[in-house]
Amino acid sequence: MRGHRDLQWASAGAVICAVVAVLVPWEIVRVIAAVPLTLFLPGYAVASVCFTPRELAPPKLWTLSVGVSLMLLALGALLLNVFPFGLTTLSWAVLLVLVVVACCRAAALRRGRPGQRRSLRLSWRPSSLGAGLVALAVVISIGALVLAQRPLPAGNAVGFTALWMLPATSQETGVVVGVLSSEQDPKAYILEVARAGKERPKTYRVSLDPGEEKTFEIPVSRRPGGRAHVVASLYLTSQPRRLYRRVSTWLPRQKTFPQSP
Amino acid sequence: MVSARITKKLESLPVLVLLAAVGLLLCSVANARSRATVSPSQALFWIGLLVIVVPVFFRLSSKAPSYRERLGLVLILGLALYGVKVVHDSIFFTFPDEFVHAFNAERIAEHHHLYYFNPALPVTPRYPGLEGATSALMMLTGMSSFGAGIILVGAARLTFIAALFFLFARVSGSARGAGLGVAIYTGSSNFLFWGAQFSYESLALPLLVVVLMAFVEGEAAAPERRRAWLVPTVLGILAITITHHVTSYAVAIIFIVLAILYRVLKVRRPNPWPLALLATVSALAWLLIAARSTVGYLWPVLKEAVEGVFKTAAGESAPRSLFHASATSAEAVGVTPTPARAVAILSVLLLALVAFPGLLQLWRRRRRDPFVLVLGVAAVVFFGALLLRFAPAAWETGNRAGEFLFIGLAFAGIYGAGQFLRGGPTLERRRLLLTAGLAVIFVGGAISGWPWDVQLARPLQVKAHGREIDSEPLALAEFASKRMSGSRFAAPEADARLLMTPGHQIAFGGQGPDIEDIVNNKKIAPWQLPVLRKNNLPYVIADRRRNSGDTLRGYYFDSPGQYGQELRPKIVVHKFARIPVGRVWDSGWIVLYDLKDRPRR
């Protein structure tokens, strides 16, 4: 590939991008490396095999590079699926590097002696005012995306409280009861957990801010061979006599479907 | 002189880029206001869209821009309009099909192999092109399917726009025409939202356009250079085959028709029958070897569509009301305001106005060109497909077909617009008129392509007292993701989709098996528990919100004044307690039951 700078850069770029994507732990750095590796370089390498530098203008080359890269990703998944290791970070990285390097090598052989240089530059040179406007546009667009990602206060959204209960352990010797508030304002609750008809319920006073969750792990005693029916009930402190939420379980769980209603 | 200079500055590419960004920001603010449940922001949204498209349309109608500037303009247009979809849902995917494909992508990333079962749309894992490609980005970046999907579909969108421009430029021989053709294409009803979602067609359609572009470039190239263009053409056909069923059939049909026309018209260039053979054999082979379930998926849809057309034509069933999701009955959807309906209908009339003169010109001047004939036929069929929108069972088929047929329509429109912009003393006024017409076509397409009441984002995650709170079904999905890994659920469709992603569970909804009736009926019928047992679905979600079965509207916080807030009777939720079985989760409207948790009998 000596003398074909674009092919050298494409091959080296693919290797560097693959190494960064596989080894670096930071997502943003991996994104910067993986995007050209997946969405540009494979297509560029294939296009370089098919077309000599003079045969394809940069805009078409760029379009073809992204388009063919998308095609290769779709077909590459099919290829990797054949192998027992399948589609993994490493297998993708190796496959893409192999495609890029092999196609760049083939393109260099096809081009023969250096001399046909491929320019990837788009010949748009904006004035300083133009560059400033484009930079401002980029900032505004990023602002639009950031705004879209931010959860906002929504006073009219109707909040709710969830009560849930699951076995605490695989041995099912107790339960975990959770109260989750997705209310708009802080709320206070009374939580009662009872083994149905057997004991006095355990009572907890729970205050939750919006988005807060509290969990309670409660051991459940039961007769040998017997089963315990555990019921958790939630009341609003402001309306302590009105049942607000209820969950229940039988421990240990039956683990078979009912036959009929 | 001075005013001409100012006009030139205002039409310069950086100014148009800035305006597109401002338009995107306006759309984002409109969505943010909608998510914040403050006063309606629909007007701001449409103004934002117009700020994006109108300056670009106006500039594209000018003779002045160079080939590259026109390409830059259409790319800005495509990117900004894709941004409008991205700012609609920037936290999670919320379009119905996105949950399905995101689930597939996550299963591939988790299990490292393709074809894992999808409970919502079993045919989708058999076309793994999109998800396989997304998995590469997910694995190499560590991103979720949401982040990787947005980047991948964004790349596909840009490729689509650029390839469409090159295709139109090559076939029409005019860069100005190509720019206007792309501008007309943005008026396709599926362009703004449907075609930008994370779905297999959003990758397959751009690949189809790349294939067509490569084909026409190859046809225009010197004979010794034609072979080079075969590589992207063949790769594209194969990639489409494993990405999307309908697009693969469309590719096969296009090349078969081209092969026939080359023969009939005695075209001197090589007949593309090998490409027709490749497209047909690969689509059929994939259907028979890997994706047999496609027949069971597509056949009923097509059969119903054909039957629906005949029934509506014979007066046996009432025609569908336009601007409603499906049938004639009153539905829990937002009513499209009359002015918006008028704009949508006007846009169709304008499309006809721009396309028919173009078709006449094509017939007079280019009818010996097979590719032009194919595009012209697509344009004519588009207007035929519009009639399908009046048949309740066929409207969706007509709507989907429009995405392909619109390529031909936009091409015919190039000639109609070109005729309108022919030189003369009133050219500037006609440019303004054409720009206004294109804006109406664009807005009309956007109105008819997506229900009015969900054009803007709804609150899914909101802030209260400085902390984030989730909507009720999303909170359940997050709970399931955190505490019930790998469970199997029966749920109303919207709840089921959230449980699939971001909940990472196996969740069945809808009618195959008939979960819809199990979760919606007031009584448990004798057949229902066996169905749940047969499909091993111990967890059943009962949801009083009627819109929990609505895959467009069922994910969000309720807020006063919104559509679809009716409740089902209490018995629909409490019927399972009568079995009796355990209640795992109770959040008011939603209760999660565990059928395997019950007293011994």
Interface residues (C-beta under 8 A of the other chain):
Chain A: A18 A21 V22 E27 R30 V31 A33 A34 V35 L37 T38 L39 V46 A47 V49 C50 F51 E55 P59 K60 W62 T63 L64 V66 G67 V68 S69 L70 M71 L72 L73 A74 L75 G76 A77 L78 N81 F85 G86 L87 T88 T89 W92 A93 L96 L122 S123 W124 P126 L129 G130 A131 G132 L133 V134 L136 A137 V138 I140 S141 G143 A144 L145 L147 A148 Q149 R150 P151 L152 P153 A154 G155 N156 A157 V158 G159 F160 T161 A162 L163 W164 M165 L166 L180 S181 S182 E183 Q184 D185 P186 D209 P210 G211 E212 R227 H229 R245 R246 V247 S248 T249 W250 R253 Q254 K255 T256 F257 P258 Q259 S260 P261
Chain B: S12 L13 P14 V15 V17 L18 A20 A21 V22 L24 L25 C27 S28 V29 N31 A32 R35 A36 T37 V38 R68 L71 G72 G83 V86 V87 H88 S90 I91 I108 A109 H111 H112 H113 L114 Y115 P128 G129 L130 E131 G132 A133 S135 A136 L137 M139 L140 T141 G142 M143 G147 I151 L152 A155 A156 L158 T159 A162 A163 F166 L203 P206 L207 V210 M213 A214 E217 R225 A228 W229 V231 P232 L235 G236 L238 A239 I242 T243 A457 P459 Q461 V462 K463 A464 H465 R467 E468 I469 D470 S471 E472 A475 L476 F479 R483 M484 I524 P526 Q528 L529 L532 R533 P538 F557 D558 S559 P560 R578 I579 V581 G582 R583 V584 W585 D586 S587 G588 W589 L592 D594 L595 K596 D597 R598 P599 R600 R601
